[in-house]
C-alpha cells in the first residue's frame, strides 16, 4: 500500500502501476545522470523501502539491478555503433572508473567491452513496459505444507478441476492442484490436501486470479509467457501448481505458484549464417490459430507421411497479423506433389540460407515477446533486415518433448551487406 506524502491518501493497485510507470519513464530519460534509488524515491514521494517493494512486485526486477542492466544495455549500443572512448561510455553508465565499468560489463554481458565490440554477439536488456502488466505478481519464499495427493483422470480438460475437487467434502486445511501425467487419452489432475508434516519452503512467483476457466488460463499465460520473460528470473524446474481459496465451501480464487530462481545468463542475440531450412506447414487465422494449424499439419502427415512425424525433431511457428503458420521440418527434397489436391492448405515453406539474427529463448510459449525484443533490437542497432516476420524453431533433444529437452530459437533474416 502506497501512502503519498502530499495528501496522505491510500493508493490503489492502479495508482501503484501508474507511479511505477512514471519511475520507469524517469529512469529512461536520466540513465546518464547521477541516478540512484534514493533520489528516485524522493522525486516520486515514496520511501526507499516502498520503492524497492513496489518496483520489484511490478517488474520482477530489483531497482538497482534494473538500473545497472539498462545502463549496460545502452553502453552496448554505443560500443557497437560509435567511436566514443570507453572512458566516456563508462562515465555515462554510472561507473566511477573504467575498471569498475569493465567489471560490471563482464558480469552482465559475459565478455569485456573490447571483446563485445569485436564480436558478432549482441546484448540488449529491454526497458520494461508497464502497459503489459495485467496481474500483480509477488516474488518470494513460500511455505507449502506436507500434502496427500489424489489423482483424478478424465478424457476432457474442460472442468477437470471442478470434478477433481468435488469429492473433498468439508475443507480442512489448504488445498492445491496441478496437472498430472496423462495416461493414454485420459488427462490427469492432482489434488493435494494439507496433512500433518514439515512442509517445504521454496522461491515462487505468485499471483491471484478468479476461479474461472478463462481467468485461470489467462493468468498462467501471463505469468509464464509475459511476466517471466521480462523479469530477472527463470523457471526453477520444480513444477508449477495452484492453491484453492474457498468461500462458504466454494472455490472463489486461485493463487498461482510458479517456482523461479534468479536467471543465470542473460539472452544474447547472435548474427550467424544458417543453411536453408524447409518445413511442411499449414496456416490458420483467428482464435486458437496455432493449435488449429498444428493439428492440420499433424493430421495430414499421420495419414500420408507417418514416418516424417515419427522422426520429427524440428518444428516451425510464425505469427504475423492475425495469422499463425505451424510446420514440421521435411528436408530440401520433400514435395507435396499430388497431395496438394488432397490437402490444398498444406504447403512446403523454404526458408532461404543467409545471415540471420538468432535469439535463444527459454519460454517455449508465446513467441510475441521474443519477436518484439528482436524488432526493438534491430531498430536500436540500425541493422538492415528483410521485411519478413520473426519465426521460431523448436528443436527436441533425445526424442523427448518435455521442457528440459526442448530448445527454441527465434530467427530474423537480415539484408545482405552490399558494401562489404
Buried (B, 14 or more C-beta within 10 A) or exposed (E): EBBBEEEEEEBEBEBBBEBBBEBBEBBEEEBEEEBEBEBBBEEBBBEBEBBBBBBBBBBBBBBEBBBBBBBBBBBBBBBBEEEEEBEEBBBBBBBEEBEEBBEBBBEBBBBBBEEBBEEEBBBBBBBBEBEEBBBEBBBEEBEBBEBEEBEBBBEEEEEBBEBBBEEBEEBEEBBBBBBBEEEEEEBBBBBBBBEEEEEEEBBBBBBBBEBEEEBBEBBBBBBBBBBBBBBBBBBBEBEBBBBBBBEEEEBEBBBBBBBBEEBEEBBBBBBEEBEEBBBBBBBBEEEEBBEBBBBBBBEBBEEBBEEBBEEBEBBBBBBEEEBBBBBBBBEEEBEBEEBEEEBEEBBBBEBEEBBBBBBBBBBBBBBEBBBBBBBEBBEBBEBEBEEEBBBBBBEBEEEEEEEEEBBBBBBBBBEEEEEE
